[in-house]
Amino acid sequence: MVAPTSDRARRAGSGIGSRVLTGVTVLGFLYLFAPIIWIVVFSFNAPKGKFNYLWERFTLDNWADPFKDQGLTQAFWTSLKLAVVAVSVATVLGALIAMALAKYRFRGSSAVDIFMVLPLTTPEIVLGASLLTLFVDTGTERGFWTVAIAHILFCLSFVALTVKARIRGFDWSLEDAALDLGASPWRTFTKVTLPLILPGILAAALLSFALSIDDYIITSFNAGSTRTFPLQIFDSARVQVSPQINVLATIILVFSVAVLVVTSIFSARRATS
């Protein structure tokens, strides 16, 4: 008969497992965040040449004039405008699609689910080339709005699937209760439904914003003469990699983290109230 394991042995095994798990977790986070930390650190570097690859010395001059590079700055604002347009349209349409798919069962709803996944599973280079073919065949001049249409396309799928996952367990009888108590459909939506699903919508909007700012492949096919932040960085990397690239990337990072923190605080307060 095998002797039962002693409490001391169980505690020892648990302690070893806990330390191993903690170590693996720390290594995982270092792997994930090392490039981000590197971006922030090198925004304070003073390179000797045109390439901000090697650490030379600490300086605040880069932050004193973050918009010194005019071409990079213009591309930066173009990317922000594209992200705002894409996120605004995709968030509204994606949230409505998610609510329709989660609340109602209708003929063809399964096909709609599949169609929503297709833009995510299709390789970006195929999606970009297909959109390019569409715009060329229809005689559409490529530029800001063709890129916006492309960004809305893939952001829409991310928003719809994210919001749908958030409201999968939503109790729709709350809407019926509000209607029974005399609330109008619009008041029911704004006072009952929207506040409960808002965290999922905000999360989807933040994800779409990051995807739009970051996209290179699909944008490169449909940008025409429009230069976005990733395109400008790639094109200028052959001749110059200025610290302003790191500065502007850090600004985006700080803004995203700030929005995430504010959203988390808002959600926590709503949960406790």
C-alpha positions in Angstrom: 0.0 0.0 0.0 1.3 3.4 -0.9 1.7 5.6 2.1 -0.3 8.8 2.1 1.6 11.9 1.2 2.5 14.0 4.2 1.3 17.6 4.6 4.9 18.8 4.6 5.5 17.0 1.2 2.4 18.5 -0.2 3.3 22.0 1.0 6.8 21.5 -0.4 5.5 20.4 -3.8 3.0 23.3 -3.8 5.8 25.7 -3.0 8.0 24.5 -5.8 5.1 24.5 -8.3 4.2 28.0 -7.2 7.7 29.3 -7.7 8.0 27.6 -11.1 4.7 29.1 -12.2 5.7 32.5 -10.9 9.0 32.3 -12.8 7.4 31.3 -16.0 4.8 34.0 -15.7 7.6 36.7 -15.1 9.5 35.4 -18.2 6.3 35.5 -20.2 5.6 39.1 -19.3 9.2 40.1 -20.0 9.0 38.5 -23.4 5.7 40.4 -24.1 6.8 43.8 -22.8 10.5 43.9 -23.5 9.9 45.5 -27.0 7.5 48.1 -25.5 10.0 49.0 -22.8 12.7 49.3 -25.4 10.6 51.7 -27.4 10.0 53.9 -24.3 13.7 53.8 -23.3 15.0 54.7 -26.7 12.7 57.7 -26.9 15.2 59.3 -24.4 18.3 58.3 -26.4 20.6 60.8 -28.2 22.0 58.8 -31.2 25.2 60.0 -32.9 24.0 59.2 -36.4 20.6 59.0 -38.2 19.7 55.6 -36.7 18.4 55.2 -33.2 19.6 51.7 -32.7 22.4 51.9 -30.2 22.2 53.6 -26.8 24.5 56.6 -26.5 23.3 58.9 -23.7 20.1 60.1 -21.9 18.4 63.2 -23.2 15.1 65.0 -23.0 15.5 66.9 -26.2 13.5 64.4 -28.2 10.5 65.1 -25.9 11.0 68.8 -26.1 10.0 68.7 -29.8 8.2 65.4 -30.5 6.8 66.7 -33.8 10.1 67.9 -35.2 10.0 65.4 -38.2 7.3 66.9 -40.4 6.8 63.9 -42.6 6.5 61.6 -39.6 4.2 64.0 -37.8 1.8 64.3 -40.8 1.7 60.5 -41.1 1.0 60.2 -37.3 -2.0 62.5 -37.5 -3.2 60.7 -40.6 -3.1 57.4 -38.8 -5.0 58.9 -35.8 -7.7 60.3 -38.1 -8.0 57.0 -39.8 -8.3 55.2 -36.5 -11.0 57.6 -35.3 -13.1 57.1 -38.4 -12.6 53.3 -38.5 -13.3 52.8 -34.8 -16.4 55.1 -34.8 -18.1 53.4 -37.7 -17.0 49.8 -36.8 -17.9 50.2 -33.2 -21.5 51.3 -33.9 -22.1 48.8 -36.7 -20.3 45.9 -34.9 -22.1 46.4 -31.7 -25.5 46.4 -33.4 -24.6 43.3 -35.4 -23.4 41.6 -32.2 -26.7 42.4 -30.4 -28.7 41.1 -33.3 -26.8 37.8 -33.5 -26.8 37.3 -29.7 -30.5 38.2 -29.2 -32.2 36.8 -32.2 -32.1 33.6 -34.1 -33.1 34.0 -37.7 -32.6 32.2 -41.0 -29.0 32.7 -42.1 -27.6 33.8 -38.7 -25.1 31.0 -38.7 -23.9 32.1 -42.2 -23.5 35.7 -40.8 -21.3 34.3 -38.0 -19.1 32.6 -40.6 -18.9 35.8 -42.7 -17.9 37.8 -39.6 -15.0 35.5 -39.0 -13.7 35.4 -42.6 -11.9 38.8 -42.5 -10.0 37.6 -39.4 -9.0 34.3 -40.9 -8.1 35.6 -44.4 -4.4 36.5 -44.7 -3.9 40.2 -44.7 -2.0 40.2 -48.0 -5.0 38.4 -49.6 -7.5 40.9 -48.1 -5.4 43.8 -49.1 -4.9 42.6 -52.7 -8.6 41.8 -53.0 -9.6 45.3 -51.9 -7.0 46.8 -54.3 -8.6 44.8 -57.1 -12.1 46.0 -56.1 -11.0 49.7 -56.0 -9.2 49.5 -59.3 -12.0 47.7 -61.1 -14.5 50.3 -59.9 -12.2 53.2 -60.8 -12.0 54.4 -57.2 -9.0 56.6 -56.5 -6.9 55.2 -53.7 -6.3 57.5 -50.7 -7.6 58.3 -47.3 -11.1 56.9 -47.7 -10.1 53.7 -49.4 -7.8 53.0 -46.4 -10.7 54.0 -44.1 -13.0 51.5 -45.8 -10.4 48.8 -45.5 -9.8 49.5 -41.8 -13.6 49.5 -41.1 -13.8 46.1 -42.8 -11.5 44.2 -40.5 -12.3 46.3 -37.4 -16.0 45.5 -37.8 -15.3 41.8 -37.4 -13.2 42.3 -34.3 -15.9 44.6 -32.7 -18.8 42.2 -33.6 -17.1 39.1 -32.2 -15.8 40.9 -29.1 -19.1 42.4 -28.2 -21.0 39.2 -29.0 -18.7 37.3 -26.5 -19.4 40.0 -23.9 -23.2 39.8 -24.2 -23.4 36.0 -24.7 -24.7 35.5 -21.2 -26.8 38.7 -21.1 -30.2 38.4 -19.4 -32.5 39.8 -22.0 -35.4 39.5 -19.6 -34.1 42.8 -18.1 -35.3 44.6 -21.2 -38.7 42.9 -21.0 -39.0 44.0 -17.3 -38.1 47.6 -18.2 -40.7 47.6 -21.1 -43.3 46.2 -18.7 -42.6 49.0 -16.3 -43.4 51.6 -19.0 -40.0 52.5 -20.4 -39.8 53.2 -24.1 -37.6 51.0 -26.3 -35.0 53.8 -26.6 -35.0 54.4 -22.8 -34.7 50.7 -22.2 -31.7 50.5 -24.5 -29.9 53.6 -23.0 -30.7 52.9 -19.4 -30.6 49.1 -19.2 -28.9 47.4 -22.1 -26.1 49.9 -23.1 -24.7 50.4 -19.6 -24.4 46.6 -19.1 -22.7 45.9 -22.4 -20.6 49.1 -22.5 -17.4 47.5 -21.1 -17.4 45.0 -24.0 -18.0 47.8 -26.5 -15.2 49.9 -25.1 -12.8 46.9 -25.1 -13.7 46.3 -28.7 -13.2 49.9 -29.6 -9.7 50.0 -28.0 -8.7 46.8 -29.8 -9.9 48.2 -33.1 -8.0 51.5 -32.5 -4.8 49.5 -31.9 -5.3 47.4 -35.0 -6.0 50.4 -37.2 -3.0 52.4 -35.9 -0.7 49.3 -36.4 -1.9 48.0 -39.8 0.7 48.0 -42.6 -0.1 45.3 -45.1 -3.7 46.1 -46.0 -2.9 49.8 -45.8 0.0 49.5 -48.2 -2.2 48.1 -50.9 -4.9 50.7 -50.7 -3.1 53.9 -49.5 -2.2 55.4 -52.8 -0.4 58.7 -52.0 -1.6 58.7 -48.4 1.1 58.0 -45.8 0.2 56.5 -42.5 2.5 56.1 -39.5 3.6 52.5 -40.2 4.1 53.2 -43.9 6.2 56.3 -43.1 8.4 54.4 -40.6 9.0 51.6 -43.1 9.8 53.9 -46.0 12.2 56.1 -44.0 13.9 53.2 -42.1 16.3 52.8 -45.0 17.8 56.3 -44.6 16.9 57.3 -41.0 15.3 56.0 -37.8 14.9 59.1 -35.6 14.0 59.1 -31.9 10.8 60.9 -32.7 9.5 57.5 -33.9 9.9 56.2 -30.4 8.4 59.4 -28.9 5.3 59.3 -31.0 4.9 55.5 -30.4 5.2 56.2 -26.6 2.6 58.9 -26.8 0.2 56.4 -28.4 1.1 53.8 -25.7 0.5 56.2 -22.9 -2.8 57.3 -24.3 -4.0 53.7 -24.8 -3.0 52.8 -21.2 -4.7 55.9 -19.8 -7.9 55.0 -21.6 -7.7 51.4 -20.4 -7.1 52.5 -16.8 -10.0 55.0 -16.9 -12.2 52.4 -18.4 -11.2 49.8 -15.7 -11.9 52.3 -12.9 -15.3 53.2 -14.4 -16.2 49.5 -14.8 -15.1 48.8 -11.2 -17.1 51.7 -9.8 -20.2 50.6 -11.7 -19.8 47.0 -10.4 -19.6 48.2 -6.8 -22.4 50.8 -7.0 
